[in-house]
Amino acid sequence: MNTTMLTLMNTAETGKSLAARTKTLRLLKNWTRETLARRAGVSTASLKRFETTGKASLDLILKLAHALSRLDEFSELFQPPAAQSIEELDRRAGKIIRKRGSI
């Protein structure tokens, strides 16, 4: 997917896009909402609300991803940026990672 487009989308648009892709995957498997909801362990009403509004809890989205065999795609989220040099790698290796922000 085009990452530039994602950065221009707001949270509501991103949610709706994710919901549309979820629905597409469900339909490609020829599953009804009831089938996906049962396989994911969520209510049909929650799935319908997600597919129509794009709003859902993270737990619901992860359960749907698992049922659709796409949970592994979440492992790439929120990765730190790649190091630009060996020196930066060395700095990161020796640096203590903060547990809290300072601002």
N, C-alpha and C positions, 0 to 999 in steps of 0.2 A: 504494500500500500504506500501511497505517496506521503512521506512524513511531513512535507511542507504543508500539505492540506490539513493534516491533523493539528498542527500548531495554530492554524487559522480558525479552527473550530472551537466553539465554546463548550462548556460541559454538557449542556442540554443537547447540542448537535452531536457531540461524540456519543452520548448515551443512545440517541435515536439511531445513529449509524451502527453501533454495536448491536442494538436490538434487531435491526434489519438483517444484519449478517447472521445473527443467531437464528432468526426465522428462516432465512434462506437455507442454512445448514439443516434445520429441522425438516423443511420441505424436501430437500435433496434426499433425505433418508426416508421420505414418505411417511413421516410420523405426524400424528395429530398433536395438538397441544397437550391433551390428556396423556399421551404416551410419553412425551418428553418430560412432563411434570412428574409422572410416576417414576420414570427412570432416574430423575434428578433428586427425587425426594422433596419436591416443593409443591405448593398448591397450584392448581390450574389457574386460579384467579391471579396469583402473583406472576405467573408466566404471561398471562394475557396482559396484565398491567405493564409488564416490562416490554413486551412486543409492541404495544400501542403507544406508550409514553416515553420509553427509553429510561425509565426510573426503576432502580432496583438496588437492593443491598449488595455489598460485595459478596457476602455469603451466597446469595441466590445466583449471582453471575458465575461464581466459581463452581457451584453445583451443576449449573447448566453446562459449563465448559467441560466438566468431568464427564457428564452424561453424553456429550457430543464428541468425546475423545479429543478435546482441544486444550485440556488443562495445562499441558506442557508449554503452551505459548505464553502463559503468564510468568514463567521463570525469567523472561527477558526484560520484564518491567523494572524500572527504577534501578538499573545498573549504573554504577559510577562511570564517568567518562573514561575512555581508554587513555592510558598514559602516553604522553607525547615523546618521552625520552627515557633512557636507562636511568638517568639521574632522578627523574620523577618517580619511577618504579622503586628506586632505593629509598627515596623520601617516604613514600607510602608504606613501605615495608617496616620502617622504623618508627613511623608516626603512630601515636596512640589515638584511636578513634574516640571522639567525644561521645558521651552518652546524652548530653543535653546541649541545646543551643545557648549562645551567650547574649543574644539580643531578644 
